[in-house]
Amino acid sequence: MSRILFIFVLLVVGFLLLKSWQRRQNLSKQHKQSSGQIEKNTRMVRCLYCDLHVPEVEAVSQGGKHFCSLEHAKLHLTKN
C-alpha cells in the first residue's frame, strides 16, 4: 500500500512540475511578444521641434507635420 501511495505522490508532483513549466513557457512567450518592441517595418518620423525620431504611430501629426508630443506641437505653433 505504501508503494502505491508513493508512486501516486510522485505522479502528482511530476504533473504539477510539468504544469508549472508550461505556465512559465507561456508567460515567457507572452512577455517577448508584448515587450513593447517596435515592429521591423515601422516608419520613423522626426519631431519638427526637437528633432527626436519617433515611430509614426506614436507621433502627434498636425497638418502633415510630426511631433514627439502634443506639447512640442503646441510650442512649434506658438513659435511660428
PDB file of N, CA, C and O in Angstrom:
ATOM      1  N   MET A   1       0.817  -1.199   0.000  1.00  0.00           N
ATOM      2  CA  MET A   1       0.000   0.000   0.000  1.00  0.00           C
ATOM      3  C   MET A   1       0.858   1.260   0.000  1.00  0.00           C
ATOM      4  O   MET A   1       0.528   2.238  -0.672  1.00  0.00           O
ATOM      5  N   SER A   2       1.951   1.241   0.746  1.00  0.00           N
ATOM      6  CA  SER A   2       2.796   2.432   0.825  1.00  0.00           C
ATOM      7  C   SER A   2       3.487   2.695  -0.511  1.00  0.00           C
ATOM      8  O   SER A   2       3.736   3.850  -0.854  1.00  0.00           O
ATOM      9  N   ARG A   3       3.799   1.653  -1.265  1.00  0.00           N
ATOM     10  CA  ARG A   3       4.423   1.837  -2.577  1.00  0.00           C
ATOM     11  C   ARG A   3       3.449   2.499  -3.550  1.00  0.00           C
ATOM     12  O   ARG A   3       3.840   3.370  -4.326  1.00  0.00           O
ATOM     13  N   ILE A   4       2.197   2.091  -3.510  1.00  0.00           N
ATOM     14  CA  ILE A   4       1.179   2.685  -4.378  1.00  0.00           C
ATOM     15  C   ILE A   4       1.014   4.162  -4.036  1.00  0.00           C
ATOM     16  O   ILE A   4       0.919   5.000  -4.932  1.00  0.00           O
ATOM     17  N   LEU A   5       0.980   4.482  -2.749  1.00  0.00           N
ATOM     18  CA  LEU A   5       0.858   5.862  -2.319  1.00  0.00           C
ATOM     19  C   LEU A   5       2.079   6.672  -2.761  1.00  0.00           C
ATOM     20  O   LEU A   5       1.946   7.804  -3.225  1.00  0.00           O
ATOM     21  N   PHE A   6       3.263   6.086  -2.615  1.00  0.00           N
ATOM     22  CA  PHE A   6       4.496   6.765  -3.034  1.00  0.00           C
ATOM     23  C   PHE A   6       4.483   7.042  -4.541  1.00  0.00           C
ATOM     24  O   PHE A   6       4.836   8.141  -4.969  1.00  0.00           O
ATOM     25  N   ILE A   7       4.087   6.071  -5.335  1.00  0.00           N
ATOM     26  CA  ILE A   7       4.016   6.248  -6.791  1.00  0.00           C
ATOM     27  C   ILE A   7       2.974   7.303  -7.142  1.00  0.00           C
ATOM     28  O   ILE A   7       3.202   8.114  -8.039  1.00  0.00           O
ATOM     29  N   PHE A   8       1.845   7.308  -6.458  1.00  0.00           N
ATOM     30  CA  PHE A   8       0.808   8.312  -6.700  1.00  0.00           C
ATOM     31  C   PHE A   8       1.337   9.714  -6.387  1.00  0.00           C
ATOM     32  O   PHE A   8       1.086  10.647  -7.150  1.00  0.00           O
ATOM     33  N   VAL A   9       2.052   9.875  -5.294  1.00  0.00           N
ATOM     34  CA  VAL A   9       2.622  11.172  -4.918  1.00  0.00           C
ATOM     35  C   VAL A   9       3.639  11.612  -5.964  1.00  0.00           C
ATOM     36  O   VAL A   9       3.670  12.784  -6.339  1.00  0.00           O
ATOM     37  N   LEU A  10       4.466  10.691  -6.438  1.00  0.00           N
ATOM     38  CA  LEU A  10       5.438  11.029  -7.480  1.00  0.00           C
ATOM     39  C   LEU A  10       4.750  11.491  -8.762  1.00  0.00           C
ATOM     40  O   LEU A  10       5.199  12.445  -9.398  1.00  0.00           O
ATOM     41  N   LEU A  11       3.674  10.827  -9.141  1.00  0.00           N
ATOM     42  CA  LEU A  11       2.925  11.223 -10.329  1.00  0.00           C
ATOM     43  C   LEU A  11       2.301  12.604 -10.167  1.00  0.00           C
ATOM     44  O   LEU A  11       2.325  13.406 -11.100  1.00  0.00           O
ATOM     45  N   VAL A  12       1.753  12.887  -9.012  1.00  0.00           N
ATOM     46  CA  VAL A  12       1.144  14.193  -8.759  1.00  0.00           C
ATOM     47  C   VAL A  12       2.201  15.290  -8.792  1.00  0.00           C
ATOM     48  O   VAL A  12       1.988  16.340  -9.399  1.00  0.00           O
ATOM     49  N   VAL A  13       3.333  15.054  -8.147  1.00  0.00           N
ATOM     50  CA  VAL A  13       4.415  16.041  -8.146  1.00  0.00           C
ATOM     51  C   VAL A  13       4.944  16.254  -9.562  1.00  0.00           C
ATOM     52  O   VAL A  13       5.202  17.390  -9.958  1.00  0.00           O
ATOM     53  N   GLY A  14       5.106  15.191 -10.319  1.00  0.00           N
ATOM     54  CA  GLY A  14       5.553  15.306 -11.708  1.00  0.00           C
ATOM     55  C   GLY A  14       4.566  16.102 -12.546  1.00  0.00           C
ATOM     56  O   GLY A  14       4.967  16.933 -13.360  1.00  0.00           O
ATOM     57  N   PHE A  15       3.280  15.850 -12.349  1.00  0.00           N
ATOM     58  CA  PHE A  15       2.242  16.579 -13.077  1.00  0.00           C
ATOM     59  C   PHE A  15       2.284  18.061 -12.719  1.00  0.00           C
ATOM     60  O   PHE A  15       2.192  18.912 -13.604  1.00  0.00           O
ATOM     61  N   LEU A  16       2.420  18.378 -11.441  1.00  0.00           N
ATOM     62  CA  LEU A  16       2.480  19.773 -11.015  1.00  0.00           C
ATOM     63  C   LEU A  16       3.727  20.483 -11.560  1.00  0.00           C
ATOM     64  O   LEU A  16       3.658  21.648 -11.951  1.00  0.00           O
ATOM     65  N   LEU A  17       4.840  19.792 -11.584  1.00  0.00           N
ATOM     66  CA  LEU A  17       6.066  20.371 -12.157  1.00  0.00           C
ATOM     67  C   LEU A  17       5.906  20.635 -13.650  1.00  0.00           C
ATOM     68  O   LEU A  17       6.346  21.669 -14.151  1.00  0.00           O
ATOM     69  N   LEU A  18       5.283  19.713 -14.350  1.00  0.00           N
ATOM     70  CA  LEU A  18       5.047  19.880 -15.783  1.00  0.00           C
ATOM     71  C   LEU A  18       4.137  21.082 -16.042  1.00  0.00           C
ATOM     72  O   LEU A  18       4.417  21.878 -16.938  1.00  0.00           O
ATOM     73  N   LYS A  19       3.062  21.224 -15.279  1.00  0.00           N
ATOM     74  CA  LYS A  19       2.149  22.358 -15.449  1.00  0.00           C
ATOM     75  C   LYS A  19       2.851  23.676 -15.142  1.00  0.00           C
ATOM     76  O   LYS A  19       2.644  24.672 -15.836  1.00  0.00           O
ATOM     77  N   SER A  20       3.677  23.681 -14.108  1.00  0.00           N
ATOM     78  CA  SER A  20       4.419  24.888 -13.753  1.00  0.00           C
ATOM     79  C   SER A  20       5.381  25.272 -14.874  1.00  0.00           C
ATOM     80  O   SER A  20       5.494  26.450 -15.210  1.00  0.00           O
ATOM     81  N   TRP A  21       6.064  24.312 -15.446  1.00  0.00           N
ATOM     82  CA  TRP A  21       6.993  24.580 -16.546  1.00  0.00           C
ATOM     83  C   TRP A  21       6.255  25.121 -17.767  1.00  0.00           C
ATOM     84  O   TRP A  21       6.719  26.058 -18.417  1.00  0.00           O
ATOM     85  N   GLN A  22       5.104  24.525 -18.074  1.00  0.00           N
ATOM     86  CA  GLN A  22       4.304  25.004 -19.216  1.00  0.00           C
ATOM     87  C   GLN A  22       3.817  26.431 -18.989  1.00  0.00           C
ATOM     88  O   GLN A  22       3.810  27.239 -19.918  1.00  0.00           O
ATOM     89  N   ARG A  23       3.415  26.743 -17.779  1.00  0.00           N
ATOM     90  CA  ARG A  23       2.949  28.087 -17.453  1.00  0.00           C
ATOM     91  C   ARG A  23       4.074  29.103 -17.627  1.00  0.00           C
ATOM     92  O   ARG A  23       3.848  30.189 -18.162  1.00  0.00           O
ATOM     93  N   ARG A  24       5.284  28.762 -17.181  1.00  0.00           N
ATOM     94  CA  ARG A  24       6.437  29.658 -17.348  1.00  0.00           C
ATOM     95  C   ARG A  24       6.773  29.858 -18.818  1.00  0.00           C
ATOM     96  O   ARG A  24       7.136  30.963 -19.223  1.00  0.00           O
ATOM     97  N   GLN A  25       6.659  28.812 -19.618  1.00  0.00           N
ATOM     98  CA  GLN A  25       6.929  28.928 -21.041  1.00  0.00           C
ATOM     99  C   GLN A  25       5.922  29.862 -21.706  1.00  0.00           C
ATOM    100  O   GLN A  25       6.303  30.699 -22.525  1.00  0.00           O
ATOM    101  N   ASN A  26       4.653  29.728 -21.366  1.00  0.00           N
ATOM    102  CA  ASN A  26       3.616  30.594 -21.930  1.00  0.00           C
ATOM    103  C   ASN A  26       3.818  32.041 -21.515  1.00  0.00           C
ATOM    104  O   ASN A  26       3.664  32.942 -22.340  1.00  0.00           O
ATOM    105  N   LEU A  27       4.158  32.282 -20.259  1.00  0.00           N
ATOM    106  CA  LEU A  27       4.405  33.650 -19.800  1.00  0.00           C
ATOM    107  C   LEU A  27       5.618  34.246 -20.498  1.00  0.00           C
ATOM    108  O   LEU A  27       5.627  35.432 -20.826  1.00  0.00           O
ATOM    109  N   SER A  28       6.632  33.439 -20.723  1.00  0.00           N
ATOM    110  CA  SER A  28       7.823  33.912 -21.407  1.00  0.00           C
ATOM    111  C   SER A  28       7.502  34.316 -22.844  1.00  0.00           C
ATOM    112  O   SER A  28       7.984  35.342 -23.324  1.00  0.00           O
ATOM    113  N   LYS A  29       6.693  33.514 -23.530  1.00  0.00           N
ATOM    114  CA  LYS A  29       6.286  33.835 -24.897  1.00  0.00           C
ATOM    115  C   LYS A  29       5.464  35.118 -24.934  1.00  0.00           C
ATOM    116  O   LYS A  29       5.667  35.963 -25.806  1.00  0.00           O
ATOM    117  N   GLN A  30       4.539  35.265 -23.993  1.00  0.00           N
ATOM    118  CA  GLN A  30       3.704  36.468 -23.950  1.00  0.00           C
ATOM    119  C   GLN A  30       4.545  37.694 -23.661  1.00  0.00           C
ATOM    120  O   GLN A  30       4.305  38.759 -24.230  1.00  0.00           O
ATOM    121  N   HIS A  31       5.538  37.557 -22.776  1.00  0.00           N
ATOM    122  CA  HIS A  31       6.391  38.694 -22.438  1.00  0.00           C
ATOM    123  C   HIS A  31       7.220  39.124 -23.640  1.00  0.00           C
ATOM    124  O   HIS A  31       7.398  40.319 -23.875  1.00  0.00           O
ATOM    125  N   LYS A  32       7.723  38.168 -24.394  1.00  0.00           N
ATOM    126  CA  LYS A  32       8.520  38.502 -25.576  1.00  0.00           C
ATOM    127  C   LYS A  32       7.664  39.185 -26.632  1.00  0.00           C
ATOM    128  O   LYS A  32       8.142  40.081 -27.327  1.00  0.00           O
ATOM    129  N   GLN A  33       6.401  38.776 -26.762  1.00  0.00           N
ATOM    130  CA  GLN A  33       5.524  39.354 -27.772  1.00  0.00           C
ATOM    131  C   GLN A  33       5.066  40.744 -27.384  1.00  0.00           C
ATOM    132  O   GLN A  33       4.882  41.592 -28.258  1.00  0.00           O
ATOM    133  N   SER A  34       4.875  41.003 -26.100  1.00  0.00           N
ATOM    134  CA  SER A  34       4.332  42.283 -25.679  1.00  0.00           C
ATOM    135  C   SER A  34       5.348  43.116 -24.919  1.00  0.00           C
ATOM    136  O   SER A  34       4.970  43.867 -24.020  1.00  0.00           O
ATOM    137  N   SER A  35       6.602  43.008 -25.248  1.00  0.00           N
ATOM    138  CA  SER A  35       7.625  43.745 -24.527  1.00  0.00           C
ATOM    139  C   SER A  35       7.801  45.159 -25.018  1.00  0.00           C
ATOM    140  O   SER A  35       8.748  45.837 -24.618  1.00  0.00           O
ATOM    141  N   GLY A  36       6.899  45.629 -25.889  1.00  0.00           N
ATOM    142  CA  GLY A  36       6.975  46.999 -26.362  1.00  0.00           C
ATOM    143  C   GLY A  36       7.969  47.199 -27.486  1.00  0.00           C
ATOM    144  O   GLY A  36       8.311  48.336 -27.812  1.00  0.00           O
ATOM    145  N   GLN A  37       8.428  46.143 -28.071  1.00  0.00           N
ATOM    146  CA  GLN A  37       9.364  46.281 -29.168  1.00  0.00           C
ATOM    147  C   GLN A  37       8.638  46.794 -30.400  1.00  0.00           C
ATOM    148  O   GLN A  37       7.490  46.436 -30.660  1.00  0.00           O
ATOM    149  N   ILE A  38       9.326  47.631 -31.145  1.00  0.00           N
ATOM    150  CA  ILE A  38       8.767  48.203 -32.354  1.00  0.00           C
ATOM    151  C   ILE A  38       8.909  47.188 -33.484  1.00  0.00           C
ATOM    152  O   ILE A  38       9.928  46.507 -33.592  1.00  0.00           O
ATOM    153  N   GLU A  39       7.900  47.096 -34.305  1.00  0.00           N
ATOM    154  CA  GLU A  39       7.969  46.178 -35.435  1.00  0.00           C
ATOM    155  C   GLU A  39       9.100  46.601 -36.371  1.00  0.00           C
ATOM    156  O   GLU A  39       9.500  47.765 -36.381  1.00  0.00           O
ATOM    157  N   LYS A  40       9.605  45.665 -37.145  1.00  0.00           N
ATOM    158  CA  LYS A  40      10.742  45.935 -38.015  1.00  0.00           C
ATOM    159  C   LYS A  40      10.426  46.974 -39.094  1.00  0.00           C
ATOM    160  O   LYS A  40      11.303  47.752 -39.468  1.00  0.00           O
ATOM    161  N   ASN A  41       9.211  46.999 -39.592  1.00  0.00           N
ATOM    162  CA  ASN A  41       8.879  47.876 -40.710  1.00  0.00           C
ATOM    163  C   ASN A  41       8.154  49.148 -40.279  1.00  0.00           C
ATOM    164  O   ASN A  41       7.388  49.717 -41.057  1.00  0.00           O
ATOM    165  N   THR A  42       8.385  49.595 -39.057  1.00  0.00           N
ATOM    166  CA  THR A  42       7.739  50.804 -38.577  1.00  0.00           C
ATOM    167  C   THR A  42       8.469  52.027 -39.121  1.00  0.00           C
ATOM    168  O   THR A  42       9.694  52.120 -39.039  1.00  0.00           O
ATOM    169  N   ARG A  43       7.711  52.953 -39.672  1.00  0.00           N
ATOM    170  CA  ARG A  43       8.289  54.181 -40.223  1.00  0.00           C
ATOM    171  C   ARG A  43       8.580  55.143 -39.077  1.00  0.00           C
ATOM    172  O   ARG A  43       7.735  55.359 -38.209  1.00  0.00           O
ATOM    173  N   MET A  44       9.780  55.718 -39.078  1.00  0.00           N
ATOM    174  CA  MET A  44      10.176  56.682 -38.070  1.00  0.00           C
ATOM    175  C   MET A  44      10.042  58.087 -38.652  1.00  0.00           C
ATOM    176  O   MET A  44      10.381  58.318 -39.813  1.00  0.00           O
ATOM    177  N   VAL A  45       9.548  59.020 -37.844  1.00  0.00           N
ATOM    178  CA  VAL A  45       9.407  60.415 -38.268  1.00  0.00           C
ATOM    179  C   VAL A  45      10.141  61.302 -37.268  1.00  0.00           C
ATOM    180  O   VAL A  45      10.338  60.931 -36.110  1.00  0.00           O
ATOM    181  N   ARG A  46      10.541  62.485 -37.743  1.00  0.00           N
ATOM    182  CA  ARG A  46      11.314  63.407 -36.921  1.00  0.00           C
ATOM    183  C   ARG A  46      10.405  64.488 -36.364  1.00  0.00           C
ATOM    184  O   ARG A  46       9.584  65.057 -37.084  1.00  0.00           O
ATOM    185  N   CYS A  47      10.560  64.766 -35.076  1.00  0.00           N
ATOM    186  CA  CYS A  47       9.821  65.850 -34.447  1.00  0.00           C
ATOM    187  C   CYS A  47      10.387  67.169 -34.971  1.00  0.00           C
ATOM    188  O   CYS A  47      11.597  67.388 -34.929  1.00  0.00           O
ATOM    189  N   LEU A  48       9.512  68.047 -35.462  1.00  0.00           N
ATOM    190  CA  LEU A  48       9.964  69.327 -36.014  1.00  0.00           C
ATOM    191  C   LEU A  48      10.480  70.270 -34.940  1.00  0.00           C
ATOM    192  O   LEU A  48      11.198  71.222 -35.246  1.00  0.00           O
ATOM    193  N   TYR A  49      10.130  70.021 -33.702  1.00  0.00           N
ATOM    194  CA  TYR A  49      10.547  70.928 -32.629  1.00  0.00           C
ATOM    195  C   TYR A  49      11.899  70.536 -32.036  1.00  0.00           C
ATOM    196  O   TYR A  49      12.764  71.393 -31.855  1.00  0.00           O
ATOM    197  N   CYS A  50      12.090  69.258 -31.733  1.00  0.00           N
ATOM    198  CA  CYS A  50      13.324  68.837 -31.037  1.00  0.00           C
ATOM    199  C   CYS A  50      14.180  67.861 -31.831  1.00  0.00           C
ATOM    200  O   CYS A  50      15.225  67.429 -31.343  1.00  0.00           O
ATOM    201  N   ASP A  51      13.764  67.504 -33.039  1.00  0.00           N
ATOM    202  CA  ASP A  51      14.496  66.581 -33.918  1.00  0.00           C
ATOM    203  C   ASP A  51      14.590  65.148 -33.402  1.00  0.00           C
ATOM    204  O   ASP A  51      15.416  64.375 -33.888  1.00  0.00           O
ATOM    205  N   LEU A  52      13.772  64.785 -32.441  1.00  0.00           N
ATOM    206  CA  LEU A  52      13.737  63.412 -31.947  1.00  0.00           C
ATOM    207  C   LEU A  52      12.984  62.544 -32.941  1.00  0.00           C
ATOM    208  O   LEU A  52      11.940  62.952 -33.449  1.00  0.00           O
ATOM    209  N   HIS A  53      13.500  61.347 -33.227  1.00  0.00           N
ATOM    210  CA  HIS A  53      12.819  60.420 -34.119  1.00  0.00           C
ATOM    211  C   HIS A  53      11.940  59.486 -33.296  1.00  0.00           C
ATOM    212  O   HIS A  53      12.396  58.874 -32.330  1.00  0.00           O
ATOM    213  N   VAL A  54      10.675  59.385 -33.692  1.00  0.00           N
ATOM    214  CA  VAL A  54       9.710  58.524 -33.004  1.00  0.00           C
ATOM    215  C   VAL A  54       8.969  57.698 -34.047  1.00  0.00           C
ATOM    216  O   VAL A  54       8.897  58.095 -35.210  1.00  0.00           O
ATOM    217  N   PRO A  55       8.411  56.542 -33.644  1.00  0.00           N
ATOM    218  CA  PRO A  55       7.596  55.773 -34.591  1.00  0.00           C
ATOM    219  C   PRO A  55       6.391  56.597 -35.032  1.00  0.00           C
ATOM    220  O   PRO A  55       5.810  57.333 -34.234  1.00  0.00           O
ATOM    221  N   GLU A  56       6.024  56.475 -36.284  1.00  0.00           N
ATOM    222  CA  GLU A  56       4.932  57.270 -36.831  1.00  0.00           C
ATOM    223  C   GLU A  56       3.617  57.041 -36.080  1.00  0.00           C
ATOM    224  O   GLU A  56       2.815  57.962 -35.928  1.00  0.00           O
ATOM    225  N   VAL A  57       3.404  55.818 -35.615  1.00  0.00           N
ATOM    226  CA  VAL A  57       2.161  55.526 -34.905  1.00  0.00           C
ATOM    227  C   VAL A  57       2.103  56.217 -33.544  1.00  0.00           C
ATOM    228  O   VAL A  57       1.012  56.407 -33.007  1.00  0.00           O
ATOM    229  N   GLU A  58       3.246  56.596 -32.972  1.00  0.00           N
ATOM    230  CA  GLU A  58       3.285  57.274 -31.681  1.00  0.00           C
ATOM    231  C   GLU A  58       3.397  58.786 -31.821  1.00  0.00           C
ATOM    232  O   GLU A  58       3.248  59.505 -30.833  1.00  0.00           O
ATOM    233  N   ALA A  59       3.655  59.278 -33.018  1.00  0.00           N
ATOM    234  CA  ALA A  59       3.861  60.707 -33.230  1.00  0.00           C
ATOM    235  C   ALA A  59       2.527  61.454 -33.248  1.00  0.00           C
ATOM    236  O   ALA A  59       1.482  60.897 -33.585  1.00  0.00           O
ATOM    237  N   VAL A  60       2.600  62.735 -32.874  1.00  0.00           N
ATOM    238  CA  VAL A  60       1.450  63.631 -32.975  1.00  0.00           C
ATOM    239  C   VAL A  60       1.572  64.324 -34.324  1.00  0.00           C
ATOM    240  O   VAL A  60       2.572  64.993 -34.587  1.00  0.00           O
ATOM    241  N   SER A  61       0.572  64.172 -35.176  1.00  0.00           N
ATOM    242  CA  SER A  61       0.624  64.757 -36.516  1.00  0.00           C
ATOM    243  C   SER A  61      -0.387  65.882 -36.622  1.00  0.00           C
ATOM    244  O   SER A  61      -1.552  65.736 -36.252  1.00  0.00           O
ATOM    245  N   GLN A  62       0.086  67.009 -37.137  1.00  0.00           N
ATOM    246  CA  GLN A  62      -0.791  68.159 -37.368  1.00  0.00           C
ATOM    247  C   GLN A  62      -0.412  68.791 -38.693  1.00  0.00           C
ATOM    248  O   GLN A  62       0.700  69.296 -38.849  1.00  0.00           O
ATOM    249  N   GLY A  63      -1.317  68.767 -39.634  1.00  0.00           N
ATOM    250  CA  GLY A  63      -1.079  69.384 -40.937  1.00  0.00           C
ATOM    251  C   GLY A  63       0.093  68.769 -41.690  1.00  0.00           C
ATOM    252  O   GLY A  63       0.829  69.477 -42.378  1.00  0.00           O
ATOM    253  N   GLY A  64       0.269  67.480 -41.569  1.00  0.00           N
ATOM    254  CA  GLY A  64       1.366  66.809 -42.265  1.00  0.00           C
ATOM    255  C   GLY A  64       2.711  66.945 -41.569  1.00  0.00           C
ATOM    256  O   GLY A  64       3.720  66.446 -42.068  1.00  0.00           O
ATOM    257  N   LYS A  65       2.737  67.609 -40.433  1.00  0.00           N
ATOM    258  CA  LYS A  65       3.971  67.768 -39.647  1.00  0.00           C
ATOM    259  C   LYS A  65       3.893  66.835 -38.454  1.00  0.00           C
ATOM    260  O   LYS A  65       2.820  66.592 -37.902  1.00  0.00           O
ATOM    261  N   HIS A  66       5.047  66.319 -38.065  1.00  0.00           N
ATOM    262  CA  HIS A  66       5.089  65.332 -36.986  1.00  0.00           C
ATOM    263  C   HIS A  66       5.833  65.896 -35.783  1.00  0.00           C
ATOM    264  O   HIS A  66       6.820  66.621 -35.916  1.00  0.00           O
ATOM    265  N   PHE A  67       5.325  65.538 -34.599  1.00  0.00           N
ATOM    266  CA  PHE A  67       5.918  65.966 -33.337  1.00  0.00           C
ATOM    267  C   PHE A  67       5.961  64.780 -32.383  1.00  0.00           C
ATOM    268  O   PHE A  67       5.165  63.848 -32.502  1.00  0.00           O
ATOM    269  N   CYS A  68       6.891  64.820 -31.440  1.00  0.00           N
ATOM    270  CA  CYS A  68       7.014  63.709 -30.494  1.00  0.00           C
ATOM    271  C   CYS A  68       5.969  63.792 -29.389  1.00  0.00           C
ATOM    272  O   CYS A  68       5.670  62.783 -28.751  1.00  0.00           O
ATOM    273  N   SER A  69       5.407  64.976 -29.151  1.00  0.00           N
ATOM    274  CA  SER A  69       4.387  65.122 -28.118  1.00  0.00           C
ATOM    275  C   SER A  69       3.458  66.273 -28.485  1.00  0.00           C
ATOM    276  O   SER A  69       3.765  67.095 -29.347  1.00  0.00           O
ATOM    277  N   LEU A  70       2.329  66.308 -27.816  1.00  0.00           N
ATOM    278  CA  LEU A  70       1.370  67.383 -28.037  1.00  0.00           C
ATOM    279  C   LEU A  70       1.952  68.719 -27.579  1.00  0.00           C
ATOM    280  O   LEU A  70       1.686  69.763 -28.175  1.00  0.00           O
ATOM    281  N   GLU A  71       2.739  68.669 -26.527  1.00  0.00           N
ATOM    282  CA  GLU A  71       3.381  69.886 -26.028  1.00  0.00           C
ATOM    283  C   GLU A  71       4.313  70.495 -27.079  1.00  0.00           C
ATOM    284  O   GLU A  71       4.313  71.711 -27.270  1.00  0.00           O
ATOM    285  N   HIS A  72       5.095  69.675 -27.752  1.00  0.00           N
ATOM    286  CA  HIS A  72       6.003  70.185 -28.787  1.00  0.00           C
ATOM    287  C   HIS A  72       5.222  70.705 -29.989  1.00  0.00           C
ATOM    288  O   HIS A  72       5.649  71.661 -30.635  1.00  0.00           O
ATOM    289  N   ALA A  73       4.092  70.092 -30.294  1.00  0.00           N
ATOM    290  CA  ALA A  73       3.265  70.594 -31.401  1.00  0.00           C
ATOM    291  C   ALA A  73       2.746  71.988 -31.056  1.00  0.00           C
ATOM    292  O   ALA A  73       2.757  72.879 -31.904  1.00  0.00           O
ATOM    293  N   LYS A  74       2.290  72.182 -29.809  1.00  0.00           N
ATOM    294  CA  LYS A  74       1.794  73.493 -29.395  1.00  0.00           C
ATOM    295  C   LYS A  74       2.932  74.522 -29.381  1.00  0.00           C
ATOM    296  O   LYS A  74       2.748  75.658 -29.820  1.00  0.00           O
ATOM    297  N   LEU A  75       4.089  74.130 -28.886  1.00  0.00           N
ATOM    298  CA  LEU A  75       5.227  75.061 -28.838  1.00  0.00           C
ATOM    299  C   LEU A  75       5.665  75.466 -30.232  1.00  0.00           C
ATOM    300  O   LEU A  75       6.025  76.622 -30.455  1.00  0.00           O
ATOM    301  N   HIS A  76       5.640  74.534 -31.173  1.00  0.00           N
ATOM    302  CA  HIS A  76       6.030  74.851 -32.545  1.00  0.00           C
ATOM    303  C   HIS A  76       5.030  75.819 -33.177  1.00  0.00           C
ATOM    304  O   HIS A  76       5.424  76.735 -33.899  1.00  0.00           O
ATOM    305  N   LEU A  77       3.758  75.622 -32.910  1.00  0.00           N
ATOM    306  CA  LEU A  77       2.743  76.511 -33.491  1.00  0.00           C
ATOM    307  C   LEU A  77       2.812  77.909 -32.896  1.00  0.00           C
ATOM    308  O   LEU A  77       2.581  78.888 -33.605  1.00  0.00           O
ATOM    309  N   THR A  78       3.126  78.024 -31.605  1.00  0.00           N
ATOM    310  CA  THR A  78       3.231  79.349 -30.985  1.00  0.00           C
ATOM    311  C   THR A  78       4.527  80.036 -31.371  1.00  0.00           C
ATOM    312  O   THR A  78       4.598  81.265 -31.388  1.00  0.00           O
ATOM    313  N   LYS A  79       5.553  79.256 -31.681  1.00  0.00           N
ATOM    314  CA  LYS A  79       6.843  79.823 -32.095  1.00  0.00           C
ATOM    315  C   LYS A  79       6.746  80.438 -33.481  1.00  0.00           C
ATOM    316  O   LYS A  79       7.399  81.444 -33.757  1.00  0.00           O
ATOM    317  N   ASN A  80       5.945  79.851 -34.353  1.00  0.00           N
ATOM    318  CA  ASN A  80       5.838  80.338 -35.724  1.00  0.00           C
ATOM    319  C   ASN A  80       4.701  81.245 -35.857  1.00  0.00           C
ATOM    320  O   ASN A  80       4.447  81.760 -36.946  1.00  0.00           O
TER     321      ASN A  80
END
